[in-house]
């Protein structure tokens, strides 16, 4: 008797496709994949636009370590992270 693969189907969730992937290393570095641009760039606040939200990073001595068309790395002393819908 063959088992049905119906229960093993993956259902795509559109919500997850539009969310950014964020990796935080301690309070010193944040990688954001899925960015669409930098809205604000100051040493104490960086705001990053994504498809579904704005990510606001507050801290001290913040700077962009890496920037590409769809991802970026921020380094510095990270004090808070806010998701603005």
PECORVEN-V541206 format. One record per run of one state. SS is the DSSP state (H for helix, E for strand, - for the rest). FROM is the first residue (numbers start at 1). TO is the last residue. Records with the same first field share a line. If there is no record, write none. Layout:
SS = FROM-TO ; FROM-TO
This chain:
- = 1-5 ; 9-13 ; 19-20 ; 26-28 ; 34-34 ; 42-44 ; 51-53 ; 68-70 ; 85-85
H = 6-8 ; 14-18
E = 21-25 ; 29-33 ; 35-41 ; 45-50 ; 54-67 ; 71-84
